[in-house]
Amino acid sequence: MSTEPVTRLTVGYLATPSGDDGVALAVAIAGATGASIDLVCVVHPVEYDGTPGLAGYQERLENQAAEWLADGAGRIPEGIDKRAIVTVHDSFTGGLVEVAEQSGASMIVVGGTGDGLLRRHTLGTISTELLHSSPLPVALAPRGYADRATPYVDMVTVAVPVRTSSDNPLPFAVGLARQAQLDLRLLSLVSSDDPTRDDTERTARDRRIAAAEQLLAATRESVGTELDVDSLVADGPTLDEALDKLPWDEGDIVAVGSGHLGRPNRVFLGSTAARILRWTTAPVVVTPRS
C-alpha cells in the first residue's frame, strides 16, 4: 500500500485572508514533508482593442499579481523551497491546474472563502470547481487557519469507506503518514440514517458499530506496524451528529476520497466527504477517484 511522495505543492494565491490560509496550510504540509511550494496567481488575459486606457493593462495586472505573490511568499519561512508564478489563463482554476500538472505537483492547496464560520470550511467558486474537476489531490484550509499560532501537521485522519464501491483515500493517507512520520487515525462513521436496517434500532446500531470495528481492525492490519495507528468509530442518530462528536486537534489533517459519481482520475466531492468538510475544523485533503 503506497502512493507517490508529496514533493511539490501548488498554492492558488489571492491577496485575501483565504489566500493566506492556503499559504499557511502549504507551509504546514511542506514543514512535515519537505515539499517545495509554488505560489501561483492567475491573471485573466486582456485583449487590447484600441480602447483608451487598455494599453499596457495586461502588464499592469501581471505586475500587481507579482507584488501580491511577493507578499504571500513572505509568509513562507526560510528553509522551504518556494517559487512565485504569475500565469495568464481564462480560468483561475484552469490556470492553477495547468501550472500544477506542468510542474509535477503532488497536490493543489487553497483556502476557502472569507465569509464562513471561523475555523470551519466554506467553499468558494475556485475551491468548488477544484473539488469537482482536479486531477490532483486538493487540500483545503479552514477559515482562519493562518491565524493559528504556528500551523503544523502531526496526525492524518482517514475516513475509511464502508462500501467497496467507494474510492479509498487510505493509500494516500498511509503514504503521507509514512513520508512525514505522522500518526494515523482510522475513522469509520456509523449513523441511523445508514441504509442498512435491522430488527430493532438498538440491535441495528450495535451491529453497525461491530461491523465498523471489524472493518477498522482489518484496515489496521493492512497498514503494517511501522506507523502509530489509532482507530475510532463515531456514531450518532445522523452522520452530522456523529461528526459533531469527533475531537479535532491543532495538528490534524483529514483525508477523504471522491464520490462514486465523479470521473476517473478526478476529484469529486461526495455527500459524506462534504459533511466531513462541513463539521471538521482541520484541513481536508480530497483525493481523486481512482
C-alpha positions in Angstrom: 0.0 0.0 0.0 1.8 3.1 -1.2 1.5 6.4 -3.1 3.8 8.9 -4.6 5.6 11.1 -2.0 4.4 14.7 -1.6 7.3 16.7 -3.2 5.7 19.9 -4.6 2.6 21.9 -3.7 0.8 24.3 -6.0 -0.9 27.0 -4.0 -3.6 29.2 -5.5 -3.0 32.6 -4.1 -5.1 35.7 -3.9 -4.3 38.7 -1.7 -7.1 37.9 0.7 -7.3 36.2 4.2 -8.3 32.9 2.4 -5.2 33.2 0.3 -3.2 33.5 3.5 -5.0 30.4 4.9 -3.9 28.4 1.8 -0.3 29.6 2.3 -0.3 28.6 5.9 -1.6 25.1 5.1 1.0 24.7 2.4 3.7 25.7 4.9 2.4 23.2 7.5 2.4 20.4 4.9 5.8 21.4 3.5 7.2 21.5 7.0 6.2 17.9 7.5 7.1 16.5 4.1 10.0 18.7 2.9 7.9 19.6 -0.2 8.6 22.7 -2.3 5.9 25.4 -2.7 4.8 27.1 -5.9 2.7 30.2 -5.1 0.5 30.8 -8.1 -1.6 33.8 -9.1 -3.7 33.5 -12.2 -4.4 36.6 -14.3 -7.2 36.8 -16.9 -6.0 37.8 -20.4 -6.8 41.3 -21.7 -7.2 41.8 -25.4 -6.1 45.3 -26.4 -8.6 46.5 -29.0 -7.5 50.2 -29.1 -9.8 51.3 -26.2 -8.2 54.2 -24.4 -6.6 53.1 -21.1 -6.3 49.5 -22.1 -2.8 49.8 -23.5 -0.4 48.2 -21.1 -3.2 47.0 -18.8 -2.2 43.3 -19.1 1.3 44.2 -18.0 0.0 46.2 -15.0 -2.2 43.3 -14.0 0.7 40.9 -14.0 2.9 43.3 -12.1 0.2 43.7 -9.5 -0.1 39.9 -9.2 3.7 39.7 -8.8 3.5 42.2 -5.9 0.8 40.1 -4.2 2.8 37.0 -4.6 5.9 38.7 -3.1 3.7 39.5 0.0 2.4 35.9 0.1 5.9 34.4 -0.3 7.0 36.5 2.7 4.7 34.2 4.8 6.8 31.2 3.8 9.6 30.6 6.3 13.3 30.3 5.3 14.3 26.7 4.6 11.3 25.9 2.4 12.0 26.0 -1.3 9.5 28.3 -3.0 8.7 29.9 -6.3 6.2 32.7 -7.2 4.4 32.2 -10.5 2.2 34.6 -12.4 0.2 32.8 -15.2 -2.4 34.1 -17.7 -5.5 32.0 -18.2 -9.2 32.4 -18.9 -10.0 30.5 -15.7 -8.3 30.7 -12.3 -9.0 27.0 -11.7 -7.8 26.0 -15.2 -4.6 28.1 -14.8 -3.9 26.6 -11.4 -4.3 23.0 -12.7 -2.2 23.7 -15.7 0.7 25.0 -13.6 0.3 22.1 -11.2 0.5 19.5 -14.0 3.4 21.2 -15.8 5.4 21.4 -12.6 4.7 17.8 -11.5 2.9 18.9 -8.3 1.7 16.4 -5.8 -1.2 18.5 -4.5 -3.2 21.7 -5.0 -3.7 23.8 -1.9 -6.3 26.6 -1.5 -8.2 28.4 1.2 -12.0 28.7 1.3 -13.9 32.0 1.4 -13.7 34.7 4.0 -17.4 34.8 4.9 -17.8 31.5 6.7 -17.6 30.5 10.4 -14.1 30.8 11.9 -12.1 27.5 11.8 -14.7 26.0 9.5 -14.7 25.3 5.8 -16.7 27.5 3.4 -16.3 26.7 -0.3 -16.0 29.5 -2.9 -16.0 29.3 -6.7 -12.4 28.2 -7.1 -12.5 25.5 -4.4 -15.8 24.2 -5.6 -14.5 23.9 -9.2 -11.4 22.2 -8.0 -13.4 19.7 -5.9 -15.3 18.7 -9.0 -12.5 18.5 -11.6 -9.0 18.5 -10.2 -6.7 15.6 -11.4 -4.6 16.1 -8.3 -5.5 15.8 -4.6 -6.9 19.1 -3.3 -6.0 20.4 0.2 -8.4 22.9 1.7 -7.6 25.2 4.6 -10.4 26.1 7.1 -11.2 29.8 7.6 -8.7 31.5 9.9 -6.0 28.8 9.6 -3.4 31.5 9.0 -4.2 33.0 12.4 -3.2 29.9 14.3 0.0 30.4 16.3 2.2 28.0 14.3 0.2 25.8 11.9 1.6 22.3 11.7 0.6 18.7 10.9 1.2 15.7 13.2 -1.7 13.4 12.5 -3.7 12.3 9.4 -7.2 11.1 9.9 -8.6 9.0 7.1 -12.2 8.3 6.6 -12.3 4.5 5.7 -15.1 3.8 3.3 -17.6 1.1 4.2 -18.7 0.2 0.7 -16.2 -1.4 -1.7 -17.6 0.8 -4.5 -16.3 3.9 -2.7 -12.9 5.3 -3.5 -10.4 4.7 -0.8 -8.2 7.5 0.4 -6.2 5.1 2.6 -3.2 4.7 0.3 -2.8 8.4 0.1 -3.1 8.8 3.9 -0.7 6.0 4.6 1.8 7.3 2.2 1.6 10.8 3.7 1.9 9.4 7.3 4.9 7.3 6.3 6.7 10.1 4.5 6.1 12.8 7.2 6.3 10.4 10.1 2.7 11.3 11.2 0.4 9.4 13.4 -2.5 7.8 11.6 -6.1 7.7 12.8 -8.6 5.4 11.0 -12.2 6.7 11.1 -15.5 5.0 10.5 -18.8 6.8 10.7 -22.0 5.0 11.8 -25.4 6.5 11.9 -29.1 5.5 12.0 -29.6 7.2 8.6 -27.3 4.5 7.2 -29.5 2.5 4.7 -28.8 -0.9 6.4 -31.6 -1.6 8.8 -32.2 -4.5 11.3 -34.7 -6.0 13.8 -34.7 -3.1 16.3 -32.9 0.2 16.3 -30.7 -0.9 19.2 -29.7 -4.1 17.5 -29.1 -2.3 14.3 -26.8 0.2 15.9 -24.8 -2.5 17.8 -24.4 -4.4 14.6 -23.3 -1.4 12.6 -20.8 -0.5 15.2 -19.5 -4.0 15.3 -19.2 -4.1 11.5 -17.3 -0.8 11.6 -14.9 -2.0 14.3 -14.3 -5.1 12.3 -13.6 -3.0 9.2 -11.1 -0.8 11.1 -9.3 -3.8 12.6 -8.8 -5.3 9.1 -7.7 -2.0 7.8 -5.2 -1.6 10.6 -3.7 -4.9 9.8 -3.3 -3.9 6.2 -1.4 -0.8 7.2 1.6 -2.5 8.8 3.4 -2.0 12.1 5.7 0.9 11.4 3.1 3.6 12.0 1.4 4.7 15.2 -2.2 3.8 14.2 -5.3 4.6 16.2 -8.9 3.8 15.2 -12.2 5.5 16.0 -15.9 4.7 15.4 -18.0 7.8 15.5 -21.7 7.1 15.8 -24.9 9.0 16.2 -28.5 9.2 15.1 -27.3 11.1 11.9 -24.0 11.5 10.2 -23.9 15.1 11.3 -24.4 14.2 14.9 -21.7 11.5 14.6 -19.3 14.0 13.2 -20.2 16.6 15.8 -18.8 14.3 18.5 -15.4 14.0 16.9 -12.4 15.6 18.6 -10.0 17.6 16.4 -6.6 18.8 17.4 -4.5 21.6 16.1 -2.2 19.3 14.1 -4.8 17.2 12.4 -5.4 16.9 8.7 -8.2 14.7 7.2 -8.0 12.6 4.0 -11.3 11.7 2.3 -12.0 10.0 -1.1 -14.0 11.2 -4.0 -17.6 10.2 -4.6 -18.6 7.5 -7.0 -20.4 9.9 -9.4 -17.1 11.6 -10.3 -15.0 10.9 -13.4 -12.0 8.6 -13.1 -8.8 10.3 -12.0 -10.6 13.4 -11.0 -11.6 14.8 -7.6 -15.4 14.8 -6.9 -16.7 15.8 -3.6 -19.3 13.2 -2.5 -22.0 13.6 0.2 -20.1 12.0 3.1 -16.9 14.0 2.3 -19.0 17.2 2.1 -20.4 16.5 5.6 -16.9 15.9 7.0 -15.8 19.1 5.4 -18.7 20.9 6.9 -18.0 19.7 10.5 -14.3 19.4 10.9 -12.0 22.3 12.0 -9.0 20.5 10.5 -7.6 20.9 6.9 -9.1 18.4 4.5 -7.4 16.7 1.5 -9.8 15.2 -1.1 -8.1 12.5 -3.3 -9.1 11.8 -6.9 -11.3 8.9 -7.9 -9.0 6.0 -8.9 
